[in-house]
């Protein structure tokens, strides 16, 4: 966790150093974070008995907004991003609820269109782009007939999940003239993230999907 915070602070310092104008191009940086609503899209042999539901991790990170004019910008970011899902399995013998919380270092690059609302900088923005997520750590909270246990999850060739998740992200938001922004974001994971884990349900594939509400401030 300390190394993650150090990386985020280093990125923030880098963005700050570029928070200036270069000709007609303006570069600002910002801090953003919020609550996530995440789930898995699962393929499993006994699909009828498996019900993926939401998990509730969080996200926090930095972004740099490279503004070319009032209507277009490119926004690379780096986030400590929470993903996961609640996976319910029901049989005639027992009920199992697994809560997966996976933490990634996510780097999206969004192409952003802006709709100016006044001359001071207030605008509505929307856009999207690709992301790459690098797996850091995770946990699984397992409940069988009201008995709960918790274990750590790992990434990599010998881990539970693959180290990399690829996909597309989209954003719709509102930004004030002072730089405060509120946005709705959706990540669509394209990768099967399962490595050696089958989610204890014989799953052959799991893809991430994350909806998150974010509040940020640009400087």
Secondary structure, DSSP 8 states (H G I E B T S, - for coil): -HHHHHHHHHHHHHHHHT-SEETTEEEEEEEEEEEEEEEEEEEETTGGGEEEE-B--EEEEEEEEEEEETTEEEEEEEEEEEEEEEEEEE-SS-EEEEEEEEEEEEEEEEEEEEEE-STTS-EEEEEEEEEEEEEEEEEEEEEETTEEEEEEE-BSTTSSB-SEEEEEEEEEEEE-TTSEEEEEEEEEE-S--BSS--TTTTEEEEEEEEEEEEEEEE-
